[in-house]
Amino acid sequence: QLQASGGGLVQAGGPLRLSCARSGSLLKIDTVDWYRQAPGKQREVVASITSGGSTSYAESIKDRFTISRDNDWTVTYLQMTSLKSDDSAVYYCRIQGAYDPWTPTDAWGKGTLVTVSS
C-alpha cells in the first residue's frame, strides 16, 4: 500500500515536501513516480526515480522539484520549491515492482492536495 502525504496550502514561491510511504514487502522495486492532476487536466508524471537511483523530471518542474528516497524504499519524497499557482493539483505516487518473480505490481497511492496561493 502507498500513502501520500504532505500536501496543503502554500504561498507562491514557497516550498513543500510530499512523502509517499510504502507498507508491505516487495521483492523488488523498479520505479517510483510522482504524478499530479489539476482540475480539468489529465494526470501527468512530474518526477521518477529508478531502483538504480536515476531520476527524471517533467520540463515544467525541472530545477524546482527533487525526488528522493530513503535507503530501504520505505518512503519516497518530492521536495518542491519555488511553487507556482500552476503547481496546484492533487499529487499521487505510484510504485512499479514485483512481489515475487511471478507477480508484478503497479500500485497507486491516494492523492494529496497541493494548493498554491498567489
Backbone bond lengths (Angstrom), bond angles and torsions (degrees), N, CA, C in turn:
res aa  C-N    CA-C-N  psi(-1)  N-CA   C-N-CA  omega(-1)  CA-C   N-CA-C  phi
1 Q - - - 1.452 - - 1.517 110.11 -
2 L 1.319 114.63 150.06 1.460 120.67 178.54 1.511 109.47 -122.79
3 Q 1.295 116.20 142.13 1.461 121.26 177.29 1.513 108.73 -134.71
4 A 1.334 115.78 115.15 1.457 120.91 176.38 1.518 109.14 -90.70
5 S 1.322 116.27 143.73 1.453 121.16 179.31 1.519 109.26 -152.69
6 G 1.326 114.68 171.35 1.451 120.21 176.52 1.508 114.90 105.57
7 G 1.322 116.94 -5.95 1.451 119.42 179.54 1.517 111.45 -70.01
8 G 1.316 115.68 168.65 1.448 120.69 179.07 1.512 110.98 165.17
9 L 1.310 114.24 -166.35 1.460 121.61 179.57 1.522 108.76 -97.95
10 V 1.323 116.35 128.97 1.454 120.95 -179.10 1.520 108.76 -140.22
11 Q 1.311 116.48 148.77 1.462 120.64 178.60 1.525 109.92 -77.23
12 A 1.307 115.00 150.15 1.469 120.14 176.64 1.522 109.45 -55.76
13 G 1.320 114.43 137.48 1.462 120.66 -177.97 1.506 114.10 92.43
14 G 1.312 116.25 -12.30 1.456 120.72 -177.06 1.512 113.04 -88.16
15 P 1.340 115.53 172.91 1.458 121.22 179.29 1.531 111.67 -104.60
16 L 1.321 114.20 163.26 1.450 120.39 174.53 1.521 106.11 -158.35
17 R 1.314 117.37 143.09 1.459 120.13 176.41 1.519 110.40 -119.65
18 L 1.304 115.55 125.03 1.454 121.83 176.56 1.520 109.27 -97.75
19 S 1.323 115.29 148.46 1.458 121.22 177.03 1.519 109.59 -124.98
20 C 1.311 115.51 145.74 1.459 121.92 175.57 1.520 106.35 -126.85
21 A 1.320 116.22 107.00 1.459 121.42 -176.99 1.523 110.33 -97.10
22 R 1.317 114.66 133.27 1.465 120.78 -178.68 1.521 109.56 -108.26
23 S 1.317 115.05 137.43 1.463 119.49 173.10 1.516 108.77 -122.25
24 G 1.310 116.60 155.58 1.457 120.81 -177.29 1.516 110.65 91.55
25 S 1.319 115.23 163.08 1.465 119.19 -176.33 1.520 110.95 -103.02
26 L 1.296 114.45 144.47 1.454 121.77 176.02 1.516 108.98 -129.39
27 L 1.311 115.59 145.10 1.455 119.16 176.38 1.516 110.20 -68.23
28 K 1.321 114.80 -42.51 1.458 119.02 179.41 1.522 109.79 -151.39
29 I 1.323 114.23 156.35 1.458 121.65 174.12 1.519 106.95 -122.54
30 D 1.304 116.00 127.80 1.463 120.25 179.27 1.531 111.33 -90.82
31 T 1.320 115.92 -53.05 1.465 119.72 179.99 1.527 110.02 -147.20
32 V 1.315 114.47 153.26 1.461 121.94 167.65 1.520 106.41 -124.53
33 D 1.319 114.94 130.73 1.460 120.64 -177.90 1.517 109.90 -121.38
34 W 1.309 114.74 151.06 1.463 121.63 166.42 1.531 107.55 -110.61
35 Y 1.311 115.55 130.37 1.460 123.22 175.44 1.521 108.22 -117.94
36 R 1.312 115.12 165.14 1.457 119.75 171.22 1.523 109.55 -144.61
37 Q 1.314 114.26 153.94 1.458 120.44 177.46 1.509 108.78 -139.70
38 A 1.321 115.10 117.06 1.463 121.22 176.32 1.517 108.52 -91.38
39 P 1.323 117.79 157.24 1.469 120.69 179.69 1.528 111.65 -54.72
40 G 1.324 116.03 129.50 1.458 121.01 177.69 1.513 114.81 77.47
41 K 1.338 117.16 4.19 1.457 120.24 -178.55 1.513 110.34 -120.39
42 Q 1.327 115.39 161.16 1.459 120.27 177.26 1.521 110.66 -75.69
43 R 1.314 114.78 154.06 1.450 119.50 175.08 1.520 108.48 -67.88
44 E 1.325 116.24 136.79 1.452 120.64 -178.82 1.531 109.88 -131.89
45 V 1.320 115.02 147.24 1.455 119.24 176.53 1.518 108.59 -81.10
46 V 1.309 117.19 135.71 1.463 120.80 179.55 1.518 112.83 -110.99
47 A 1.344 117.32 -30.77 1.456 119.36 -178.47 1.516 109.82 -157.67
48 S 1.325 115.79 147.69 1.453 121.72 179.50 1.521 109.26 -139.98
49 I 1.335 115.24 150.55 1.448 121.39 173.44 1.521 107.90 -138.15
50 T 1.328 116.11 135.08 1.460 120.33 -177.71 1.524 110.59 -98.81
51 S 1.335 114.81 172.59 1.454 119.45 179.45 1.520 111.29 -61.79
52 G 1.316 116.34 -27.20 1.458 119.69 178.44 1.510 113.95 -83.77
53 G 1.326 115.41 -2.85 1.462 119.17 178.27 1.518 115.04 93.81
54 S 1.325 116.73 0.71 1.464 118.92 177.18 1.524 110.11 -70.79
55 T 1.316 114.96 142.05 1.466 119.81 -179.29 1.526 109.84 -123.43
56 S 1.307 114.60 153.94 1.463 120.57 174.71 1.517 108.23 -145.03
57 Y 1.325 115.54 153.01 1.457 121.22 -173.37 1.522 110.77 -139.43
58 A 1.325 114.89 149.63 1.450 120.11 171.63 1.525 108.61 -68.92
59 E 1.309 115.85 147.89 1.466 119.59 -178.64 1.527 112.03 -59.16
60 S 1.314 116.22 -33.99 1.463 120.54 -174.92 1.522 113.18 -66.98
61 I 1.320 118.05 -19.88 1.471 120.29 -177.37 1.526 112.00 -122.59
62 K 1.289 117.14 2.72 1.458 120.71 -179.10 1.521 110.49 -57.49
63 D 1.319 115.43 140.15 1.464 123.74 179.87 1.520 112.84 73.11
64 R 1.324 117.55 -1.79 1.470 119.90 176.24 1.522 111.80 -114.55
65 F 1.330 116.83 -31.41 1.456 121.61 -178.27 1.527 109.46 -111.20
66 T 1.320 115.88 148.24 1.466 121.55 177.08 1.523 109.38 -134.85
67 I 1.318 116.06 127.46 1.460 120.83 176.20 1.523 108.08 -99.34
68 S 1.313 115.65 139.52 1.462 119.97 178.61 1.529 108.35 -152.65
69 R 1.322 115.64 172.60 1.463 119.89 -179.08 1.518 109.36 -146.05
70 D 1.314 115.75 163.04 1.449 118.79 173.61 1.534 108.60 -85.70
71 N 1.319 116.08 175.56 1.471 119.81 -169.43 1.517 113.91 -64.12
72 D 1.332 117.81 -32.84 1.458 118.72 -176.26 1.529 112.57 -106.14
73 W 1.318 116.17 16.90 1.471 121.48 176.09 1.528 111.83 64.76
74 T 1.305 118.01 20.61 1.459 119.03 178.24 1.523 111.13 -73.62
75 V 1.318 115.66 -36.85 1.461 120.26 -178.87 1.525 109.48 -131.37
76 T 1.305 115.15 133.43 1.455 121.50 173.46 1.524 107.40 -115.51
77 Y 1.318 116.52 140.00 1.457 121.31 -174.81 1.528 111.06 -116.50
78 L 1.307 114.65 153.90 1.458 121.43 168.95 1.516 106.42 -129.69
79 Q 1.321 115.55 103.12 1.456 120.98 177.29 1.522 107.75 -86.24
80 M 1.310 115.75 121.87 1.457 121.02 -177.46 1.517 109.10 -115.32
81 T 1.300 117.16 131.19 1.459 122.15 177.84 1.522 109.65 -129.16
82 S 1.321 115.03 166.13 1.477 121.32 179.14 1.523 110.93 47.69
83 L 1.299 115.68 49.14 1.461 119.95 -175.37 1.523 112.15 -65.52
84 K 1.313 114.22 144.63 1.468 121.97 179.40 1.520 108.36 -120.41
85 S 1.315 115.50 163.92 1.468 119.31 179.16 1.527 110.74 -61.10
86 D 1.326 117.22 -30.19 1.474 120.71 178.74 1.517 112.59 -67.39
87 D 1.328 117.43 -14.63 1.467 120.60 178.32 1.523 112.19 -82.24
88 S 1.325 116.90 -7.72 1.464 120.52 178.97 1.524 109.38 -63.21
89 A 1.311 116.06 124.98 1.460 121.10 -177.10 1.522 108.60 -177.55
90 V 1.319 114.39 171.17 1.456 119.58 167.46 1.522 106.73 -89.33
91 Y 1.309 116.59 128.23 1.460 122.30 -178.12 1.525 109.65 -104.23
92 Y 1.328 114.55 135.34 1.462 121.82 -178.25 1.525 109.60 -124.78
93 C 1.324 115.38 149.28 1.460 118.43 170.56 1.527 108.82 -111.93
94 R 1.304 114.27 153.92 1.463 122.11 -176.63 1.516 108.00 -140.21
95 I 1.313 116.19 138.60 1.454 120.53 178.69 1.519 109.06 -126.13
96 Q 1.295 116.81 135.32 1.461 122.82 175.89 1.520 108.24 -122.22
97 G 1.309 114.88 127.89 1.455 119.87 -179.20 1.503 110.11 -169.82
98 A 1.336 116.21 -144.22 1.454 120.19 -179.30 1.518 110.57 -153.11
99 Y 1.331 115.30 142.17 1.468 120.72 174.51 1.526 110.36 -77.25
100 D 1.312 115.23 -36.31 1.459 122.17 179.62 1.525 106.01 -155.80
101 P 1.340 117.85 178.29 1.478 119.38 -176.50 1.524 114.41 -60.63
102 W 1.353 117.31 -14.21 1.459 118.95 -175.76 1.519 113.20 -114.83
103 T 1.319 117.63 -2.57 1.463 120.39 -172.64 1.523 111.43 -129.20
104 P 1.325 117.26 93.46 1.458 119.18 176.46 1.525 111.31 -74.20
105 T 1.298 116.16 162.74 1.461 120.60 175.92 1.519 109.97 -137.72
106 D 1.285 114.87 147.14 1.462 122.60 176.94 1.523 104.92 -143.04
107 A 1.311 116.58 95.00 1.462 121.42 -170.18 1.520 111.48 -115.83
108 W 1.321 114.03 144.96 1.465 121.55 177.68 1.521 109.02 -116.61
109 G 1.317 115.02 143.25 1.446 119.54 172.94 1.521 109.87 -91.76
110 K 1.317 115.69 163.15 1.456 119.28 171.80 1.518 108.18 -68.45
111 G 1.290 116.64 149.19 1.450 120.67 -174.19 1.511 114.09 -77.69
112 T 1.317 114.15 164.23 1.455 121.45 172.98 1.525 107.63 -127.49
113 L 1.318 115.94 133.37 1.463 121.70 -172.07 1.523 111.05 -86.12
114 V 1.321 115.15 129.17 1.467 122.15 173.84 1.523 107.78 -114.96
115 T 1.312 115.93 125.03 1.455 121.10 177.60 1.517 108.33 -122.96
116 V 1.321 115.97 122.28 1.461 121.33 -179.59 1.523 108.40 -107.28
117 S 1.304 116.07 119.85 1.466 120.58 -179.40 1.520 109.74 -94.77
118 S 1.313 115.13 139.02 1.477 119.34 -178.18 1.515 110.77 -97.67
